[in-house]
Amino acid sequence: MTNQADGLTAIELTLWRGPNCLFEELSFEVAAGSLLLIRGPNGSGKTTLLRVLSGLTRPETGRIAWCGESIEKNRQAFGAQLAYFGHTNGLKADLTVTQNLAFAAQLYGQSGEQIPALLDALNLTLCADLETRYLSAGQKRRTALARVLMSPARLWLLDEPVTNLDKAGREYVIERLCSHIAGGGLAIAATHEDIRLENHRQSEILLGDDL
C-alpha cells in the first residue's frame, strides 16, 4: 500500500495482547473529508487500535503514516494535528466544567463562544460551574468530549463518542462530525453504536471475536 498524501494510513499492523492476536497485518486508509468506524465486540481491540493510531501504543509490526510520513519521524507535527477522546479524560480537577473548556479554547486560539452550545447539547449546563472533581463519571466523559468537539485539529480519534448520550446529544455529535469532515478534517471512531453521516464519505472496519 502506498502512503496517502492527505490523510492517515495504517500499514500492515499486527498487535498481540498476551497470547492473543488482536489484529494481524491490518491495513487501511482514511482520507481527508471522511469518517472511519471501528466496530467489533468488547475485547476485540477497538480501543487498542485507536491508541496505536494515536502513537500511544506501538504495534509488534507495521507503522502509521500521516500525510505520507511516518508519525515516528515527526511526532510533534502529528500531535499538533490530533485530538484524542480516549478513556482518560485529562480534565483539570480544580477547574469547573466551563473553565476547563475555556482553557481548551485559549489553547486552540478560540474565543470560546461555542461553549454554551456545547454545554447545552451535552447536558452539562446544570453542572457548568462545578469543579470537575465533583462530577459523575458520565459528566466527566461528556466534558472531555466537548473539548475534542471544539478542537481545530484535523484528525479526531474518538472512543465511543455517542455512548450514554440522549437523542439531542447524539444528533449534536453527529452534526459536529459532519461539520468537521465537510471542512476537510477526518475522524476515526471506535463504537458499538450505529453512526451514520448523511452525504459524507464513511467506511467501516470490523475487528475479531471476543477474547
LOLUM-854164 format. One record per residue (C-alpha): residue number from 0; x, y, z. Coordinates in nm, 4 decimals. Layout:
N
<vexfi nr="NUM" x="X" y="Y" z="Z"/>
...
END
This chain:
211
<vexfi nr="0" x="0.0000" y="0.0000" z="0.0000"/>
<vexfi nr="1" x="0.1324" y="0.3445" z="-0.0868"/>
<vexfi nr="2" x="0.1242" y="0.6272" z="0.1614"/>
<vexfi nr="3" x="-0.1731" y="0.8568" z="0.1305"/>
<vexfi nr="4" x="-0.0772" y="1.2171" z="0.0630"/>
<vexfi nr="5" x="-0.3525" y="1.3827" z="0.2656"/>
<vexfi nr="6" x="-0.4778" y="1.1551" z="0.5393"/>
<vexfi nr="7" x="-0.3879" y="0.8699" z="0.7699"/>
<vexfi nr="8" x="-0.2594" y="0.5309" z="0.6554"/>
<vexfi nr="9" x="-0.2238" y="0.2139" z="0.8635"/>
<vexfi nr="10" x="0.0285" y="-0.0222" z="0.7086"/>
<vexfi nr="11" x="0.0295" y="-0.3948" z="0.7982"/>
<vexfi nr="12" x="-0.0372" y="-0.3508" z="1.1708"/>
<vexfi nr="13" x="-0.0024" y="-0.6536" z="1.3961"/>
<vexfi nr="14" x="-0.0636" y="-0.6377" z="1.7702"/>
<vexfi nr="15" x="-0.0827" y="-0.9064" z="2.0360"/>
<vexfi nr="16" x="-0.2332" y="-0.8940" z="2.3835"/>
<vexfi nr="17" x="-0.0570" y="-1.1669" z="2.5774"/>
<vexfi nr="18" x="-0.1133" y="-1.4913" z="2.3822"/>
<vexfi nr="19" x="-0.3946" y="-1.3396" z="2.1724"/>
<vexfi nr="20" x="-0.3534" y="-1.1622" z="1.8396"/>
<vexfi nr="21" x="-0.5872" y="-0.8606" z="1.8280"/>
<vexfi nr="22" x="-0.5194" y="-0.7883" z="1.4608"/>
<vexfi nr="23" x="-0.2670" y="-0.9063" z="1.2061"/>
<vexfi nr="24" x="-0.1305" y="-0.7217" z="0.9006"/>
<vexfi nr="25" x="-0.4204" y="-0.4765" z="0.9196"/>
<vexfi nr="26" x="-0.4013" y="-0.2023" z="0.6551"/>
<vexfi nr="27" x="-0.6396" y="0.0795" z="0.5694"/>
<vexfi nr="28" x="-0.6500" y="0.4441" z="0.4640"/>
<vexfi nr="29" x="-0.8614" y="0.7321" z="0.5891"/>
<vexfi nr="30" x="-0.8706" y="1.0273" z="0.3528"/>
<vexfi nr="31" x="-0.9360" y="1.3883" z="0.4417"/>
<vexfi nr="32" x="-1.3093" y="1.4539" z="0.4480"/>
<vexfi nr="33" x="-1.4109" y="1.1092" z="0.5681"/>
<vexfi nr="34" x="-1.5120" y="0.9060" z="0.8741"/>
<vexfi nr="35" x="-1.3921" y="0.5552" z="0.9602"/>
<vexfi nr="36" x="-1.5847" y="0.3458" z="1.2134"/>
<vexfi nr="37" x="-1.4022" y="0.0714" z="1.4025"/>
<vexfi nr="38" x="-1.6580" y="-0.1921" z="1.5004"/>
<vexfi nr="39" x="-1.6367" y="-0.5168" z="1.6946"/>
<vexfi nr="40" x="-1.7340" y="-0.6803" z="2.0239"/>
<vexfi nr="41" x="-1.5801" y="-0.5983" z="2.3608"/>
<vexfi nr="42" x="-1.2226" y="-0.7204" z="2.3783"/>
<vexfi nr="43" x="-1.1682" y="-0.7186" z="2.0045"/>
<vexfi nr="44" x="-0.9111" y="-0.4378" z="2.0186"/>
<vexfi nr="45" x="-1.1054" y="-0.1256" z="1.9162"/>
<vexfi nr="46" x="-0.9612" y="0.0968" z="2.1889"/>
<vexfi nr="47" x="-0.6156" y="-0.0533" z="2.1447"/>
<vexfi nr="48" x="-0.6247" y="0.0211" z="1.7724"/>
<vexfi nr="49" x="-0.7109" y="0.3844" z="1.8473"/>
<vexfi nr="50" x="-0.4114" y="0.4007" z="2.0797"/>
<vexfi nr="51" x="-0.1895" y="0.2590" z="1.8055"/>
<vexfi nr="52" x="-0.3217" y="0.5173" z="1.5581"/>
<vexfi nr="53" x="-0.2508" y="0.7955" z="1.8063"/>
<vexfi nr="54" x="0.1042" y="0.6742" z="1.8671"/>
<vexfi nr="55" x="0.0399" y="0.5898" z="2.2338"/>
<vexfi nr="56" x="0.0829" y="0.2157" z="2.1752"/>
<vexfi nr="57" x="0.3331" y="0.0607" z="1.9385"/>
<vexfi nr="58" x="0.2354" y="-0.2414" z="1.7290"/>
<vexfi nr="59" x="0.4517" y="-0.5514" z="1.7019"/>
<vexfi nr="60" x="0.4823" y="-0.4857" z="1.3289"/>
<vexfi nr="61" x="0.3628" y="-0.2187" z="1.0875"/>
<vexfi nr="62" x="0.3500" y="0.1575" z="1.1006"/>
<vexfi nr="63" x="0.1226" y="0.4615" z="1.0822"/>
<vexfi nr="64" x="0.1701" y="0.7369" z="0.8241"/>
<vexfi nr="65" x="0.0210" y="1.0841" z="0.8419"/>
<vexfi nr="66" x="0.0107" y="1.2775" z="0.5141"/>
<vexfi nr="67" x="0.2607" y="1.0324" z="0.3684"/>
<vexfi nr="68" x="0.5161" y="1.0419" z="0.6513"/>
<vexfi nr="69" x="0.5633" y="0.8020" z="0.9417"/>
<vexfi nr="70" x="0.4322" y="0.9506" z="1.2666"/>
<vexfi nr="71" x="0.7520" y="0.8269" z="1.4338"/>
<vexfi nr="72" x="0.9554" y="1.0707" z="1.2255"/>
<vexfi nr="73" x="0.7711" y="1.3828" z="1.3355"/>
<vexfi nr="74" x="0.5625" y="1.3205" z="1.6471"/>
<vexfi nr="75" x="0.5346" y="1.6891" z="1.7304"/>
<vexfi nr="76" x="0.3769" y="1.7825" z="1.3971"/>
<vexfi nr="77" x="0.1435" y="1.4829" z="1.4118"/>
<vexfi nr="78" x="0.0417" y="1.5600" z="1.7704"/>
<vexfi nr="79" x="-0.0487" y="1.9157" z="1.6718"/>
<vexfi nr="80" x="-0.2994" y="1.7752" z="1.4215"/>
<vexfi nr="81" x="-0.4521" y="1.5208" z="1.6631"/>
<vexfi nr="82" x="-0.7454" y="1.5412" z="1.9057"/>
<vexfi nr="83" x="-0.7954" y="1.2212" z="2.1060"/>
<vexfi nr="84" x="-1.1036" y="1.1272" z="2.3070"/>
<vexfi nr="85" x="-0.9959" y="0.8181" z="2.4975"/>
<vexfi nr="86" x="-1.0633" y="0.6547" z="2.8332"/>
<vexfi nr="87" x="-0.8559" y="0.9113" z="3.0225"/>
<vexfi nr="88" x="-1.0493" y="1.2374" z="3.0479"/>
<vexfi nr="89" x="-0.7492" y="1.4653" z="3.1053"/>
<vexfi nr="90" x="-0.9504" y="1.7322" z="3.2876"/>
<vexfi nr="91" x="-0.8145" y="1.9728" z="3.5485"/>
<vexfi nr="92" x="-0.9927" y="1.8663" z="3.8684"/>
<vexfi nr="93" x="-0.9771" y="2.2077" z="4.0374"/>
<vexfi nr="94" x="-1.1362" y="2.3889" z="3.7405"/>
<vexfi nr="95" x="-1.5071" y="2.3966" z="3.6650"/>
<vexfi nr="96" x="-1.6557" y="2.2464" z="3.3511"/>
<vexfi nr="97" x="-1.6733" y="2.5900" z="3.1897"/>
<vexfi nr="98" x="-1.3193" y="2.6785" z="3.2959"/>
<vexfi nr="99" x="-1.1838" y="2.3531" z="3.1519"/>
<vexfi nr="100" x="-1.3481" y="2.4286" z="2.8182"/>
<vexfi nr="101" x="-1.2406" y="2.7932" z="2.8267"/>
<vexfi nr="102" x="-0.8824" y="2.6830" z="2.8930"/>
<vexfi nr="103" x="-0.9008" y="2.4478" z="2.5940"/>
<vexfi nr="104" x="-1.0434" y="2.7266" z="2.3786"/>
<vexfi nr="105" x="-0.7499" y="2.9509" z="2.4678"/>
<vexfi nr="106" x="-0.5060" y="2.6745" z="2.3713"/>
<vexfi nr="107" x="-0.6898" y="2.6407" z="2.0391"/>
<vexfi nr="108" x="-0.6806" y="3.0168" z="1.9808"/>
<vexfi nr="109" x="-1.0606" y="3.0382" z="2.0004"/>
<vexfi nr="110" x="-1.2931" y="3.2853" z="2.1681"/>
<vexfi nr="111" x="-1.4965" y="3.0203" z="2.3486"/>
<vexfi nr="112" x="-1.8250" y="3.1452" z="2.2048"/>
<vexfi nr="113" x="-1.9321" y="2.7904" z="2.1234"/>
<vexfi nr="114" x="-1.9041" y="2.6727" z="2.4853"/>
<vexfi nr="115" x="-2.2699" y="2.7461" z="2.5862"/>
<vexfi nr="116" x="-2.3981" y="2.5436" z="2.2898"/>
<vexfi nr="117" x="-2.1690" y="2.2537" z="2.3807"/>
<vexfi nr="118" x="-2.2838" y="2.2605" z="2.7425"/>
<vexfi nr="119" x="-2.6472" y="2.2596" z="2.6396"/>
<vexfi nr="120" x="-2.6170" y="1.9878" z="2.3760"/>
<vexfi nr="121" x="-2.4195" y="1.7528" z="2.6028"/>
<vexfi nr="122" x="-2.6448" y="1.8106" z="2.9049"/>
<vexfi nr="123" x="-2.3759" y="1.9858" z="3.1074"/>
<vexfi nr="124" x="-2.5405" y="2.3221" z="3.1750"/>
<vexfi nr="125" x="-2.6536" y="2.2380" z="3.5293"/>
<vexfi nr="126" x="-2.3014" y="2.1367" z="3.6321"/>
<vexfi nr="127" x="-2.1170" y="2.4029" z="3.4313"/>
<vexfi nr="128" x="-1.9947" y="2.5832" z="3.7453"/>
<vexfi nr="129" x="-1.8912" y="2.2709" z="3.9368"/>
<vexfi nr="130" x="-1.5271" y="2.1730" z="3.9712"/>
<vexfi nr="131" x="-1.4793" y="1.8604" z="3.7668"/>
<vexfi nr="132" x="-1.3631" y="1.6650" z="4.0742"/>
<vexfi nr="133" x="-1.7293" y="1.6616" z="4.1818"/>
<vexfi nr="134" x="-1.8733" y="1.5358" z="3.8532"/>
<vexfi nr="135" x="-2.0051" y="1.1879" z="3.7865"/>
<vexfi nr="136" x="-1.8081" y="0.9630" z="3.5526"/>
<vexfi nr="137" x="-2.0576" y="1.0326" z="3.2752"/>
<vexfi nr="138" x="-2.0359" y="1.4092" z="3.3216"/>
<vexfi nr="139" x="-1.6565" y="1.3955" z="3.3072"/>
<vexfi nr="140" x="-1.6723" y="1.1940" z="2.9847"/>
<vexfi nr="141" x="-1.9086" y="1.4449" z="2.8235"/>
<vexfi nr="142" x="-1.6853" y="1.7354" z="2.9307"/>
<vexfi nr="143" x="-1.3842" y="1.5645" z="2.7734"/>
<vexfi nr="144" x="-1.5883" y="1.5003" z="2.4583"/>
<vexfi nr="145" x="-1.6890" y="1.8683" z="2.4430"/>
<vexfi nr="146" x="-1.3220" y="1.9658" z="2.4487"/>
<vexfi nr="147" x="-1.2495" y="1.7468" z="2.1447"/>
<vexfi nr="148" x="-1.5569" y="1.8645" z="1.9550"/>
<vexfi nr="149" x="-1.4292" y="2.2222" z="1.9712"/>
<vexfi nr="150" x="-1.0777" y="2.1259" z="1.8633"/>
<vexfi nr="151" x="-0.9465" y="2.2595" z="1.5296"/>
<vexfi nr="152" x="-0.7200" y="1.9522" z="1.4920"/>
<vexfi nr="153" x="-0.7597" y="1.7826" z="1.1537"/>
<vexfi nr="154" x="-0.7650" y="1.4282" z="1.2938"/>
<vexfi nr="155" x="-1.0181" y="1.3283" z="1.5593"/>
<vexfi nr="156" x="-0.9796" y="0.9873" z="1.7272"/>
<vexfi nr="157" x="-1.2924" y="0.9080" z="1.9270"/>
<vexfi nr="158" x="-1.3604" y="0.6174" z="2.1618"/>
<vexfi nr="159" x="-1.7386" y="0.5601" z="2.1952"/>
<vexfi nr="160" x="-1.8308" y="0.9258" z="2.1288"/>
<vexfi nr="161" x="-2.2114" y="0.8814" z="2.1446"/>
<vexfi nr="162" x="-2.2409" y="0.6252" z="2.4247"/>
<vexfi nr="163" x="-2.4693" y="0.7382" z="2.7102"/>
<vexfi nr="164" x="-2.5868" y="1.0485" z="2.5220"/>
<vexfi nr="165" x="-2.9534" y="1.1304" z="2.4795"/>
<vexfi nr="166" x="-3.1074" y="1.1797" z="2.1355"/>
<vexfi nr="167" x="-3.0235" y="1.5501" z="2.1252"/>
<vexfi nr="168" x="-2.6645" y="1.4833" z="2.2332"/>
<vexfi nr="169" x="-2.6179" y="1.2138" z="1.9690"/>
<vexfi nr="170" x="-2.7545" y="1.4411" z="1.6999"/>
<vexfi nr="171" x="-2.5222" y="1.7212" z="1.8112"/>
<vexfi nr="172" x="-2.2138" y="1.4972" z="1.7993"/>
<vexfi nr="173" x="-2.3103" y="1.3786" z="1.4514"/>
<vexfi nr="174" x="-2.3660" y="1.7393" z="1.3430"/>
<vexfi nr="175" x="-2.0196" y="1.8345" z="1.4670"/>
<vexfi nr="176" x="-1.8663" y="1.5347" z="1.2918"/>
<vexfi nr="177" x="-2.0355" y="1.6379" z="0.9673"/>
<vexfi nr="178" x="-1.9044" y="1.9920" z="1.0032"/>
<vexfi nr="179" x="-1.5536" y="1.8679" z="1.0819"/>
<vexfi nr="180" x="-1.5453" y="1.6370" z="0.7810"/>
<vexfi nr="181" x="-1.7021" y="1.8938" z="0.5482"/>
<vexfi nr="182" x="-1.4166" y="2.1262" z="0.6421"/>
<vexfi nr="183" x="-1.1559" y="1.8743" z="0.5273"/>
<vexfi nr="184" x="-1.0977" y="1.7023" z="0.8595"/>
<vexfi nr="185" x="-1.1067" y="1.3291" z="0.9188"/>
<vexfi nr="186" x="-1.2330" y="1.1205" z="1.2077"/>
<vexfi nr="187" x="-1.1917" y="0.7650" z="1.3315"/>
<vexfi nr="188" x="-1.4385" y="0.6368" z="1.5899"/>
<vexfi nr="189" x="-1.4372" y="0.3111" z="1.7831"/>
<vexfi nr="190" x="-1.8020" y="0.2439" z="1.8581"/>
<vexfi nr="191" x="-2.0732" y="-0.0064" z="1.9401"/>
<vexfi nr="192" x="-2.3290" y="0.2456" z="1.8154"/>
<vexfi nr="193" x="-2.4506" y="0.2962" z="1.4610"/>
<vexfi nr="194" x="-2.3212" y="0.6356" z="1.3462"/>
<vexfi nr="195" x="-2.4368" y="0.7496" z="1.0031"/>
<vexfi nr="196" x="-2.3345" y="1.0751" z="0.8386"/>
<vexfi nr="197" x="-2.5604" y="1.1808" z="0.5536"/>
<vexfi nr="198" x="-2.3851" y="1.2935" z="0.2340"/>
<vexfi nr="199" x="-2.0345" y="1.2363" z="0.3716"/>
<vexfi nr="200" x="-1.7740" y="0.9703" z="0.2980"/>
<vexfi nr="201" x="-1.7825" y="0.6923" z="0.5525"/>
<vexfi nr="202" x="-1.6278" y="0.3474" z="0.5831"/>
<vexfi nr="203" x="-1.6041" y="0.0728" z="0.8430"/>
<vexfi nr="204" x="-1.3681" y="-0.1994" z="0.9579"/>
<vexfi nr="205" x="-1.4705" y="-0.4922" z="1.1772"/>
<vexfi nr="206" x="-1.2319" y="-0.6398" z="1.4313"/>
<vexfi nr="207" x="-1.2489" y="-1.0017" z="1.5506"/>
<vexfi nr="208" x="-1.4294" y="-1.2021" z="1.8140"/>
<vexfi nr="209" x="-1.4287" y="-1.1521" z="2.1892"/>
<vexfi nr="210" x="-1.1074" y="-1.2581" z="2.3602"/>
END
